[in-house]
Amino acid sequence: MSWWKHGVVYQIYPRSFHDASGDGTGDLAGICEKLDYLAWLGIDAIWLSPVFPSPMRDFGYDVQNYVDIDPLFGTLEDFDRLVAEAHRRDIRVVLDLVMNHTSDLHPWFQDSRHRRNGRDDWYMWSDGIRGPLGRRRPPNNWRAAFGGPAWTWDPERGQYYLHLFLPEQPDLNWRHPAVEHAMFRQAEFWLDRGADGFRLDVINYIVKDAALRSNPYRLHRTFPRRHDQQNHLRDRNQPETHDILKRFRSLLDRYGATMAVGEIYPNEGVMEPAVSATYLGNGTDELHLAFDFSLLARPFSAVRYRRALETWYQAIPGSGWPCHVLSNHDKSRAMTRVCRGSIGRARILAAMLLLQRGTPFLYYGEEIGMQDSRLRRTELQDPLGRKYWPLFPGRDPARTPMQWNGRTNAGFCLPGTRPWLPVHESAARGCSVEAQRDDPESLLAWYRFLIQLRKTRPELTRGDLEFLPSHRDVLAWTRRVGGSSSIIILNFSETMRPSPHEGPDLRGLEVRITHG
Ligand code: GLC
């Protein structure tokens, strides 16, 4: 069975994991120093949010050069060392590839804006249209995901350009074959250096309607995109994307045991597992894995999670493989969002995530119960938070430094250094690796136990899954392969509930795992 099917993937936000260089920002050498911890935890792969040179307007998701490491994070030699050290511990390294857009400082965009080097059409340019009073305006009504129109006038070229995110993140024109060729070469650069795969940023955005037609109107209630009352029919999920992904899959397959997981950005908060599943193609010819964010959007509820999981499983093609995620760098942490600080709830979620059928994605710090931070306006770094504060603090609260111990700066950086975001005060109150590592009752010990259990019980990775009929507060399922089986029963309620299987009633927030 491939590593990306049986393994656990751990997402690292490199700015926040560990600072080895002493500047208050995490780096590759810092990650390298913590590989023993990750091996001890038992994870199989790390996914690094972007580490490439970037002006950091969107903290690395605005790439200025795809084939180098930003000095903030280190050098190419540091990367090589990280790959070698990770592989030595049987840990794969997955990079974050942003194919939809580049930074406006990328030489490709500079060339395109100045119509140089044959790159005139590498981005999405338009003259726009004339309004009733003869005033020029963008060619359609598309809105950027971070607010405002998706088109910005470029006086240098005398045309509008498209950006589905910040104006500093112009969208590439994937209908131009040279763009695909160039981007695929960037991917090969990292595969040749030993990377084991990619997380593909907003991969369902890359191709746009050829005629640039406007999106139809649709009422949404989710914040912060309440301004965005449209159904993104024309600027997302275009059918040509699948052809591109098939070609990308062939490229990856040439390298053997690689993996691509796609971020399928939902249509303004409306989860569409069936859409995510289409990016798996026939199960073997497009992405290996695709994110469905339904679990992230649900409250702490057995029935709601069960419905989300069933819908997700039903959507996956026969030979396709699911994956599951509860937290990432764009969302409030599950420990805050749905567990409200309760370790009991966190234990339930850990068991749900790690014992379902499919590849679990863990977000750094989830295993010790890290929570969102309350940050002051002056502490915010994320452009989204700066724009919408105080209504929405942006994504910084879930990106604070990893808590290694309870001392000053939590072992993330030296005590005399100022970390790029403040360390959460819970580090001093037991929410750290050091405090939990040797405590068998800790959340960290629980995560480690579940991860080890996956490795020793074949049914927990390879087995079929069947939900058991149960009380609405109870989520119960069996995993079975060959003669080996497990029954997992989770009581989401704080009070006693009947067990759906033999045995006494379940205590509040109980996790019961029995093996057959
Ligand atoms: C993805 C990333 C997010 C980023 C956006 C634009 O959604 O996860 O962090 O801001 O793409 O690149």
Residues whose N, C-alpha, C, O or C-beta is under 5 A from the ligand:
A	BS01	GLC	D58 Y61 F165 D201 V202 D330
